[in-house]
């Protein structure tokens, strides 16, 4: 595989692992009656990862000619 494809695959795996870890933390906080603010923080972190990686929100702010 090309280096660029390997970098994308590595980033995808890291995002997947990050989301999985945050989900475990969220489950733990939810089952151990933690303050709701902690659940909000975890949810916002997960939403940020999804926006940046899966929804490619960074492309919205690029110029037309950039790729």
PDB file with SEQRES, HELIX, SHEET and CRYST1 records, atoms N, CA, C and O in Angstrom:
SEQRES   1 A   67  UNK UNK UNK UNK UNK UNK UNK UNK UNK UNK UNK UNK UNK          
SEQRES   2 A   67  UNK UNK UNK UNK UNK UNK UNK UNK UNK UNK UNK UNK UNK          
SEQRES   3 A   67  UNK UNK UNK UNK UNK UNK UNK UNK UNK UNK UNK UNK UNK          
SEQRES   4 A   67  UNK UNK UNK UNK UNK UNK UNK UNK UNK UNK UNK UNK UNK          
SEQRES   5 A   67  UNK UNK UNK UNK UNK UNK UNK UNK UNK UNK UNK UNK UNK          
SEQRES   6 A   67  UNK UNK                                                      
HELIX    1 AA1 UNK A    3  UNK A   31  1                                  29    
HELIX    2 AA2 UNK A   36  UNK A   49  1                                  14    
HELIX    3 AA3 UNK A   50  UNK A   54  3                                   5    
HELIX    4 AA4 UNK A   57  UNK A   61  5                                   5    
CRYST1    1.000    1.000    1.000  90.00  90.00  90.00 P 1           1          
ATOM      1  N   UNK A   1       0.826  -1.177   0.000  1.00  0.00           N  
ATOM      2  CA  UNK A   1       0.000   0.000   0.000  1.00  0.00           C  
ATOM      3  C   UNK A   1       0.876   1.248   0.000  1.00  0.00           C  
ATOM      4  O   UNK A   1       2.019   1.230   0.458  1.00  0.00           O  
ATOM      5  N   UNK A   2       0.328   2.292  -0.508  1.00  0.00           N  
ATOM      6  CA  UNK A   2       1.059   3.550  -0.517  1.00  0.00           C  
ATOM      7  C   UNK A   2       1.084   4.136   0.887  1.00  0.00           C  
ATOM      8  O   UNK A   2       0.247   3.822   1.732  1.00  0.00           O  
ATOM      9  N   UNK A   3       2.062   4.991   1.104  1.00  0.00           N  
ATOM     10  CA  UNK A   3       2.206   5.606   2.430  1.00  0.00           C  
ATOM     11  C   UNK A   3       0.967   6.408   2.817  1.00  0.00           C  
ATOM     12  O   UNK A   3       0.539   6.358   3.970  1.00  0.00           O  
ATOM     13  N   UNK A   4       0.390   7.139   1.881  1.00  0.00           N  
ATOM     14  CA  UNK A   4      -0.796   7.953   2.177  1.00  0.00           C  
ATOM     15  C   UNK A   4      -1.964   7.070   2.618  1.00  0.00           C  
ATOM     16  O   UNK A   4      -2.694   7.416   3.547  1.00  0.00           O  
ATOM     17  N   UNK A   5      -2.136   5.931   1.947  1.00  0.00           N  
ATOM     18  CA  UNK A   5      -3.221   5.019   2.318  1.00  0.00           C  
ATOM     19  C   UNK A   5      -2.981   4.413   3.693  1.00  0.00           C  
ATOM     20  O   UNK A   5      -3.918   4.241   4.472  1.00  0.00           O  
ATOM     21  N   UNK A   6      -1.740   4.093   3.987  1.00  0.00           N  
ATOM     22  CA  UNK A   6      -1.415   3.539   5.302  1.00  0.00           C  
ATOM     23  C   UNK A   6      -1.663   4.572   6.401  1.00  0.00           C  
ATOM     24  O   UNK A   6      -2.143   4.238   7.484  1.00  0.00           O  
ATOM     25  N   UNK A   7      -1.328   5.836   6.108  1.00  0.00           N  
ATOM     26  CA  UNK A   7      -1.578   6.893   7.091  1.00  0.00           C  
ATOM     27  C   UNK A   7      -3.074   7.062   7.339  1.00  0.00           C  
ATOM     28  O   UNK A   7      -3.494   7.239   8.483  1.00  0.00           O  
ATOM     29  N   UNK A   8      -3.875   7.011   6.286  1.00  0.00           N  
ATOM     30  CA  UNK A   8      -5.330   7.116   6.432  1.00  0.00           C  
ATOM     31  C   UNK A   8      -5.891   5.937   7.219  1.00  0.00           C  
ATOM     32  O   UNK A   8      -6.765   6.104   8.069  1.00  0.00           O  
ATOM     33  N   UNK A   9      -5.378   4.744   6.926  1.00  0.00           N  
ATOM     34  CA  UNK A   9      -5.828   3.558   7.655  1.00  0.00           C  
ATOM     35  C   UNK A   9      -5.464   3.665   9.127  1.00  0.00           C  
ATOM     36  O   UNK A   9      -6.274   3.342   9.996  1.00  0.00           O  
ATOM     37  N   UNK A  10      -4.254   4.117   9.408  1.00  0.00           N  
ATOM     38  CA  UNK A  10      -3.810   4.279  10.796  1.00  0.00           C  
ATOM     39  C   UNK A  10      -4.687   5.301  11.519  1.00  0.00           C  
ATOM     40  O   UNK A  10      -5.078   5.088  12.667  1.00  0.00           O  
ATOM     41  N   UNK A  11      -4.994   6.407  10.844  1.00  0.00           N  
ATOM     42  CA  UNK A  11      -5.847   7.424  11.453  1.00  0.00           C  
ATOM     43  C   UNK A  11      -7.250   6.873  11.710  1.00  0.00           C  
ATOM     44  O   UNK A  11      -7.844   7.145  12.754  1.00  0.00           O  
ATOM     45  N   UNK A  12      -7.774   6.107  10.768  1.00  0.00           N  
ATOM     46  CA  UNK A  12      -9.092   5.513  10.940  1.00  0.00           C  
ATOM     47  C   UNK A  12      -9.141   4.560  12.127  1.00  0.00           C  
ATOM     48  O   UNK A  12     -10.105   4.561  12.893  1.00  0.00           O  
ATOM     49  N   UNK A  13      -8.111   3.759  12.274  1.00  0.00           N  
ATOM     50  CA  UNK A  13      -8.042   2.826  13.398  1.00  0.00           C  
ATOM     51  C   UNK A  13      -7.932   3.590  14.718  1.00  0.00           C  
ATOM     52  O   UNK A  13      -8.564   3.219  15.707  1.00  0.00           O  
ATOM     53  N   UNK A  14      -7.128   4.657  14.733  1.00  0.00           N  
ATOM     54  CA  UNK A  14      -6.992   5.459  15.955  1.00  0.00           C  
ATOM     55  C   UNK A  14      -8.310   6.136  16.326  1.00  0.00           C  
ATOM     56  O   UNK A  14      -8.660   6.209  17.504  1.00  0.00           O  
ATOM     57  N   UNK A  15      -9.036   6.630  15.331  1.00  0.00           N  
ATOM     58  CA  UNK A  15     -10.341   7.243  15.608  1.00  0.00           C  
ATOM     59  C   UNK A  15     -11.311   6.191  16.135  1.00  0.00           C  
ATOM     60  O   UNK A  15     -12.053   6.448  17.084  1.00  0.00           O  
ATOM     61  N   UNK A  16     -11.308   5.015  15.528  1.00  0.00           N  
ATOM     62  CA  UNK A  16     -12.164   3.926  15.997  1.00  0.00           C  
ATOM     63  C   UNK A  16     -11.840   3.568  17.436  1.00  0.00           C  
ATOM     64  O   UNK A  16     -12.744   3.420  18.258  1.00  0.00           O  
ATOM     65  N   UNK A  17     -10.556   3.427  17.750  1.00  0.00           N  
ATOM     66  CA  UNK A  17     -10.159   3.098  19.114  1.00  0.00           C  
ATOM     67  C   UNK A  17     -10.517   4.223  20.081  1.00  0.00           C  
ATOM     68  O   UNK A  17     -10.946   3.967  21.206  1.00  0.00           O  
ATOM     69  N   UNK A  18     -10.342   5.463  19.643  1.00  0.00           N  
ATOM     70  CA  UNK A  18     -10.719   6.596  20.483  1.00  0.00           C  
ATOM     71  C   UNK A  18     -12.200   6.601  20.802  1.00  0.00           C  
ATOM     72  O   UNK A  18     -12.594   6.833  21.945  1.00  0.00           O  
ATOM     73  N   UNK A  19     -13.027   6.343  19.787  1.00  0.00           N  
ATOM     74  CA  UNK A  19     -14.468   6.282  20.005  1.00  0.00           C  
ATOM     75  C   UNK A  19     -14.843   5.108  20.905  1.00  0.00           C  
ATOM     76  O   UNK A  19     -15.735   5.225  21.746  1.00  0.00           O  
ATOM     77  N   UNK A  20     -14.164   3.981  20.729  1.00  0.00           N  
ATOM     78  CA  UNK A  20     -14.448   2.813  21.567  1.00  0.00           C  
ATOM     79  C   UNK A  20     -14.080   3.094  23.025  1.00  0.00           C  
ATOM     80  O   UNK A  20     -14.836   2.754  23.935  1.00  0.00           O  
ATOM     81  N   UNK A  21     -12.934   3.708  23.243  1.00  0.00           N  
ATOM     82  CA  UNK A  21     -12.506   4.024  24.612  1.00  0.00           C  
ATOM     83  C   UNK A  21     -13.457   5.032  25.247  1.00  0.00           C  
ATOM     84  O   UNK A  21     -13.838   4.885  26.409  1.00  0.00           O  
ATOM     85  N   UNK A  22     -13.840   6.054  24.487  1.00  0.00           N  
ATOM     86  CA  UNK A  22     -14.777   7.044  25.019  1.00  0.00           C  
ATOM     87  C   UNK A  22     -16.137   6.418  25.328  1.00  0.00           C  
ATOM     88  O   UNK A  22     -16.803   6.825  26.280  1.00  0.00           O  
ATOM     89  N   UNK A  23     -16.548   5.444  24.539  1.00  0.00           N  
ATOM     90  CA  UNK A  23     -17.809   4.752  24.799  1.00  0.00           C  
ATOM     91  C   UNK A  23     -17.734   3.953  26.094  1.00  0.00           C  
ATOM     92  O   UNK A  23     -18.689   3.934  26.871  1.00  0.00           O  
ATOM     93  N   UNK A  24     -16.612   3.301  26.327  1.00  0.00           N  
ATOM     94  CA  UNK A  24     -16.422   2.557  27.585  1.00  0.00           C  
ATOM     95  C   UNK A  24     -16.439   3.517  28.768  1.00  0.00           C  
ATOM     96  O   UNK A  24     -17.063   3.233  29.791  1.00  0.00           O  
ATOM     97  N   UNK A  25     -15.761   4.646  28.634  1.00  0.00           N  
ATOM     98  CA  UNK A  25     -15.755   5.650  29.704  1.00  0.00           C  
ATOM     99  C   UNK A  25     -17.168   6.168  29.936  1.00  0.00           C  
ATOM    100  O   UNK A  25     -17.600   6.322  31.078  1.00  0.00           O  
ATOM    101  N   UNK A  26     -17.887   6.438  28.850  1.00  0.00           N  
ATOM    102  CA  UNK A  26     -19.261   6.927  28.967  1.00  0.00           C  
ATOM    103  C   UNK A  26     -20.156   5.912  29.671  1.00  0.00           C  
ATOM    104  O   UNK A  26     -20.971   6.280  30.516  1.00  0.00           O  
ATOM    105  N   UNK A  27     -20.005   4.640  29.325  1.00  0.00           N  
ATOM    106  CA  UNK A  27     -20.783   3.586  29.982  1.00  0.00           C  
ATOM    107  C   UNK A  27     -20.459   3.523  31.468  1.00  0.00           C  
ATOM    108  O   UNK A  27     -21.355   3.427  32.307  1.00  0.00           O  
ATOM    109  N   UNK A  28     -19.176   3.577  31.782  1.00  0.00           N  
ATOM    110  CA  UNK A  28     -18.758   3.530  33.182  1.00  0.00           C  
ATOM    111  C   UNK A  28     -19.343   4.701  33.967  1.00  0.00           C  
ATOM    112  O   UNK A  28     -19.880   4.521  35.060  1.00  0.00           O  
ATOM    113  N   UNK A  29     -19.235   5.902  33.399  1.00  0.00           N  
ATOM    114  CA  UNK A  29     -19.769   7.079  34.085  1.00  0.00           C  
ATOM    115  C   UNK A  29     -21.283   6.984  34.247  1.00  0.00           C  
ATOM    116  O   UNK A  29     -21.828   7.388  35.274  1.00  0.00           O  
ATOM    117  N   UNK A  30     -21.957   6.452  33.235  1.00  0.00           N  
ATOM    118  CA  UNK A  30     -23.407   6.338  33.303  1.00  0.00           C  
ATOM    119  C   UNK A  30     -23.880   5.319  34.319  1.00  0.00           C  
ATOM    120  O   UNK A  30     -24.915   5.517  34.954  1.00  0.00           O  
ATOM    121  N   UNK A  31     -23.149   4.241  34.482  1.00  0.00           N  
ATOM    122  CA  UNK A  31     -23.565   3.198  35.417  1.00  0.00           C  
ATOM    123  C   UNK A  31     -23.118   3.463  36.846  1.00  0.00           C  
ATOM    124  O   UNK A  31     -23.608   2.822  37.776  1.00  0.00           O  
ATOM    125  N   UNK A  32     -22.204   4.388  37.030  1.00  0.00           N  
ATOM    126  CA  UNK A  32     -21.717   4.694  38.378  1.00  0.00           C  
ATOM    127  C   UNK A  32     -22.191   6.058  38.864  1.00  0.00           C  
ATOM    128  O   UNK A  32     -21.570   6.670  39.733  1.00  0.00           O  
ATOM    129  N   UNK A  33     -23.280   6.519  38.304  1.00  0.00           N  
ATOM    130  CA  UNK A  33     -23.948   7.740  38.754  1.00  0.00           C  
ATOM    131  C   UNK A  33     -23.008   8.935  38.864  1.00  0.00           C  
ATOM    132  O   UNK A  33     -23.009   9.643  39.871  1.00  0.00           O  
ATOM    133  N   UNK A  34     -22.215   9.154  37.837  1.00  0.00           N  
ATOM    134  CA  UNK A  34     -21.336  10.324  37.800  1.00  0.00           C  
ATOM    135  C   UNK A  34     -22.169  11.565  37.469  1.00  0.00           C  
ATOM    136  O   UNK A  34     -23.309  11.463  37.015  1.00  0.00           O  
ATOM    137  N   UNK A  35     -21.593  12.705  37.700  1.00  0.00           N  
ATOM    138  CA  UNK A  35     -22.289  13.952  37.386  1.00  0.00           C  
ATOM    139  C   UNK A  35     -22.539  14.039  35.880  1.00  0.00           C  
ATOM    140  O   UNK A  35     -21.733  13.572  35.075  1.00  0.00           O  
ATOM    141  N   UNK A  36     -23.645  14.632  35.527  1.00  0.00           N  
ATOM    142  CA  UNK A  36     -24.044  14.710  34.114  1.00  0.00           C  
ATOM    143  C   UNK A  36     -23.043  15.491  33.276  1.00  0.00           C  
ATOM    144  O   UNK A  36     -22.927  15.249  32.074  1.00  0.00           O  
ATOM    145  N   UNK A  37     -22.323  16.415  33.882  1.00  0.00           N  
ATOM    146  CA  UNK A  37     -21.355  17.214  33.117  1.00  0.00           C  
ATOM    147  C   UNK A  37     -20.275  16.328  32.510  1.00  0.00           C  
ATOM    148  O   UNK A  37     -19.795  16.611  31.413  1.00  0.00           O  
ATOM    149  N   UNK A  38     -19.886  15.269  33.199  1.00  0.00           N  
ATOM    150  CA  UNK A  38     -18.866  14.359  32.662  1.00  0.00           C  
ATOM    151  C   UNK A  38     -19.395  13.615  31.442  1.00  0.00           C  
ATOM    152  O   UNK A  38     -18.662  13.397  30.477  1.00  0.00           O  
ATOM    153  N   UNK A  39     -20.656  13.231  31.485  1.00  0.00           N  
ATOM    154  CA  UNK A  39     -21.258  12.579  30.324  1.00  0.00           C  
ATOM    155  C   UNK A  39     -21.339  13.539  29.148  1.00  0.00           C  
ATOM    156  O   UNK A  39     -21.139  13.133  28.003  1.00  0.00           O  
ATOM    157  N   UNK A  40     -21.631  14.806  29.417  1.00  0.00           N  
ATOM    158  CA  UNK A  40     -21.673  15.810  28.355  1.00  0.00           C  
ATOM    159  C   UNK A  40     -20.294  16.000  27.729  1.00  0.00           C  
ATOM    160  O   UNK A  40     -20.175  16.119  26.510  1.00  0.00           O  
ATOM    161  N   UNK A  41     -19.267  16.027  28.549  1.00  0.00           N  
ATOM    162  CA  UNK A  41     -17.903  16.209  28.036  1.00  0.00           C  
ATOM    163  C   UNK A  41     -17.526  15.051  27.127  1.00  0.00           C  
ATOM    164  O   UNK A  41     -16.979  15.268  26.046  1.00  0.00           O  
ATOM    165  N   UNK A  42     -17.810  13.831  27.548  1.00  0.00           N  
ATOM    166  CA  UNK A  42     -17.497  12.659  26.735  1.00  0.00           C  
ATOM    167  C   UNK A  42     -18.298  12.695  25.435  1.00  0.00           C  
ATOM    168  O   UNK A  42     -17.764  12.391  24.368  1.00  0.00           O  
ATOM    169  N   UNK A  43     -19.562  13.060  25.518  1.00  0.00           N  
ATOM    170  CA  UNK A  43     -20.402  13.123  24.317  1.00  0.00           C  
ATOM    171  C   UNK A  43     -19.880  14.175  23.340  1.00  0.00           C  
ATOM    172  O   UNK A  43     -19.885  13.947  22.131  1.00  0.00           O  
ATOM    173  N   UNK A  44     -19.438  15.303  23.841  1.00  0.00           N  
ATOM    174  CA  UNK A  44     -18.904  16.351  22.965  1.00  0.00           C  
ATOM    175  C   UNK A  44     -17.576  15.925  22.329  1.00  0.00           C  
ATOM    176  O   UNK A  44     -17.313  16.246  21.170  1.00  0.00           O  
ATOM    177  N   UNK A  45     -16.757  15.218  23.070  1.00  0.00           N  
ATOM    178  CA  UNK A  45     -15.506  14.696  22.489  1.00  0.00           C  
ATOM    179  C   UNK A  45     -15.798  13.708  21.364  1.00  0.00           C  
ATOM    180  O   UNK A  45     -15.167  13.752  20.308  1.00  0.00           O  
ATOM    181  N   UNK A  46     -16.757  12.818  21.600  1.00  0.00           N  
ATOM    182  CA  UNK A  46     -17.124  11.851  20.564  1.00  0.00           C  
ATOM    183  C   UNK A  46     -17.708  12.556  19.342  1.00  0.00           C  
ATOM    184  O   UNK A  46     -17.399  12.199  18.206  1.00  0.00           O  
ATOM    185  N   UNK A  47     -18.546  13.549  19.578  1.00  0.00           N  
ATOM    186  CA  UNK A  47     -19.133  14.305  18.467  1.00  0.00           C  
ATOM    187  C   UNK A  47     -18.047  15.032  17.681  1.00  0.00           C  
ATOM    188  O   UNK A  47     -18.109  15.105  16.454  1.00  0.00           O  
ATOM    189  N   UNK A  48     -17.065  15.562  18.376  1.00  0.00           N  
ATOM    190  CA  UNK A  48     -15.949  16.228  17.700  1.00  0.00           C  
ATOM    191  C   UNK A  48     -15.170  15.282  16.811  1.00  0.00           C  
ATOM    192  O   UNK A  48     -14.825  15.634  15.683  1.00  0.00           O  
ATOM    193  N   UNK A  49     -14.890  14.088  17.302  1.00  0.00           N  
ATOM    194  CA  UNK A  49     -14.190  13.097  16.476  1.00  0.00           C  
ATOM    195  C   UNK A  49     -14.986  12.743  15.227  1.00  0.00           C  
ATOM    196  O   UNK A  49     -14.429  12.645  14.133  1.00  0.00           O  
ATOM    197  N   UNK A  50     -16.272  12.554  15.393  1.00  0.00           N  
ATOM    198  CA  UNK A  50     -17.123  12.207  14.250  1.00  0.00           C  
ATOM    199  C   UNK A  50     -17.158  13.355  13.245  1.00  0.00           C  
ATOM    200  O   UNK A  50     -17.058  13.124  12.040  1.00  0.00           O  
ATOM    201  N   UNK A  51     -17.298  14.586  13.727  1.00  0.00           N  
ATOM    202  CA  UNK A  51     -17.331  15.744  12.829  1.00  0.00           C  
ATOM    203  C   UNK A  51     -16.039  15.882  12.033  1.00  0.00           C  
ATOM    204  O   UNK A  51     -16.067  16.091  10.820  1.00  0.00           O  
ATOM    205  N   UNK A  52     -14.929  15.765  12.711  1.00  0.00           N  
ATOM    206  CA  UNK A  52     -13.645  15.983  12.048  1.00  0.00           C  
ATOM    207  C   UNK A  52     -13.293  14.837  11.115  1.00  0.00           C  
ATOM    208  O   UNK A  52     -12.872  15.066   9.981  1.00  0.00           O  
ATOM    209  N   UNK A  53     -13.461  13.609  11.579  1.00  0.00           N  
ATOM    210  CA  UNK A  53     -12.986  12.486  10.774  1.00  0.00           C  
ATOM    211  C   UNK A  53     -14.016  11.982   9.765  1.00  0.00           C  
ATOM    212  O   UNK A  53     -13.699  11.843   8.584  1.00  0.00           O  
ATOM    213  N   UNK A  54     -15.218  11.712  10.200  1.00  0.00           N  
ATOM    214  CA  UNK A  54     -16.191  11.092   9.305  1.00  0.00           C  
ATOM    215  C   UNK A  54     -16.956  12.101   8.460  1.00  0.00           C  
ATOM    216  O   UNK A  54     -17.325  11.796   7.325  1.00  0.00           O  
ATOM    217  N   UNK A  55     -17.203  13.299   8.990  1.00  0.00           N  
ATOM    218  CA  UNK A  55     -17.968  14.285   8.245  1.00  0.00           C  
ATOM    219  C   UNK A  55     -17.063  15.275   7.518  1.00  0.00           C  
ATOM    220  O   UNK A  55     -17.560  16.124   6.777  1.00  0.00           O  
ATOM    221  N   UNK A  56     -15.744  15.187   7.710  1.00  0.00           N  
ATOM    222  CA  UNK A  56     -14.753  16.009   7.012  1.00  0.00           C  
ATOM    223  C   UNK A  56     -15.087  17.493   7.120  1.00  0.00           C  
ATOM    224  O   UNK A  56     -15.074  18.209   6.119  1.00  0.00           O  
ATOM    225  N   UNK A  57     -15.381  17.948   8.317  1.00  0.00           N  
ATOM    226  CA  UNK A  57     -15.782  19.327   8.532  1.00  0.00           C  
ATOM    227  C   UNK A  57     -14.677  20.308   8.143  1.00  0.00           C  
ATOM    228  O   UNK A  57     -14.970  21.461   7.823  1.00  0.00           O  
ATOM    229  N   UNK A  58     -13.443  19.885   8.162  1.00  0.00           N  
ATOM    230  CA  UNK A  58     -12.334  20.756   7.771  1.00  0.00           C  
ATOM    231  C   UNK A  58     -12.392  21.180   6.318  1.00  0.00           C  
ATOM    232  O   UNK A  58     -11.876  22.240   5.964  1.00  0.00           O  
ATOM    233  N   UNK A  59     -13.011  20.375   5.470  1.00  0.00           N  
ATOM    234  CA  UNK A  59     -13.114  20.717   4.052  1.00  0.00           C  
ATOM    235  C   UNK A  59     -14.018  21.918   3.813  1.00  0.00           C  
ATOM    236  O   UNK A  59     -13.880  22.596   2.795  1.00  0.00           O  
ATOM    237  N   UNK A  60     -14.918  22.188   4.709  1.00  0.00           N  
ATOM    238  CA  UNK A  60     -15.836  23.319   4.552  1.00  0.00           C  
ATOM    239  C   UNK A  60     -15.069  24.633   4.555  1.00  0.00           C  
ATOM    240  O   UNK A  60     -15.467  25.585   3.883  1.00  0.00           O  
ATOM    241  N   UNK A  61     -13.984  24.694   5.299  1.00  0.00           N  
ATOM    242  CA  UNK A  61     -13.251  25.934   5.471  1.00  0.00           C  
ATOM    243  C   UNK A  61     -12.056  26.064   4.531  1.00  0.00           C  
ATOM    244  O   UNK A  61     -11.284  27.014   4.657  1.00  0.00           O  
ATOM    245  N   UNK A  62     -11.885  25.140   3.599  1.00  0.00           N  
ATOM    246  CA  UNK A  62     -10.795  25.233   2.622  1.00  0.00           C  
ATOM    247  C   UNK A  62     -11.221  26.061   1.422  1.00  0.00           C  
ATOM    248  O   UNK A  62     -12.411  26.234   1.154  1.00  0.00           O  
ATOM    249  N   UNK A  63     -10.233  26.567   0.711  1.00  0.00           N  
ATOM    250  CA  UNK A  63     -10.511  27.283  -0.531  1.00  0.00           C  
ATOM    251  C   UNK A  63     -10.987  26.288  -1.589  1.00  0.00           C  
ATOM    252  O   UNK A  63     -10.819  25.078  -1.433  1.00  0.00           O  
ATOM    253  N   UNK A  64     -11.570  26.791  -2.642  1.00  0.00           N  
ATOM    254  CA  UNK A  64     -12.092  25.935  -3.695  1.00  0.00           C  
ATOM    255  C   UNK A  64     -11.009  25.103  -4.372  1.00  0.00           C  
ATOM    256  O   UNK A  64     -11.265  23.957  -4.741  1.00  0.00           O  
ATOM    257  N   UNK A  65      -9.814  25.644  -4.545  1.00  0.00           N  
ATOM    258  CA  UNK A  65      -8.767  24.943  -5.278  1.00  0.00           C  
ATOM    259  C   UNK A  65      -8.028  23.894  -4.499  1.00  0.00           C  
ATOM    260  O   UNK A  65      -7.340  23.062  -5.089  1.00  0.00           O  
ATOM    261  N   UNK A  66      -8.146  23.907  -3.184  1.00  0.00           N  
ATOM    262  CA  UNK A  66      -7.396  22.937  -2.361  1.00  0.00           C  
ATOM    263  C   UNK A  66      -8.078  21.588  -2.347  1.00  0.00           C  
ATOM    264  O   UNK A  66      -9.290  21.483  -2.533  1.00  0.00           O  
ATOM    265  N   UNK A  67      -7.282  20.561  -2.125  1.00  0.00           N  
ATOM    266  CA  UNK A  67      -7.825  19.199  -2.041  1.00  0.00           C  
ATOM    267  C   UNK A  67      -7.516  18.599  -0.715  1.00  0.00           C  
ATOM    268  O   UNK A  67      -7.890  17.456  -0.451  1.00  0.00           O  
TER     269      UNK A  67                                                      
END                                                                             
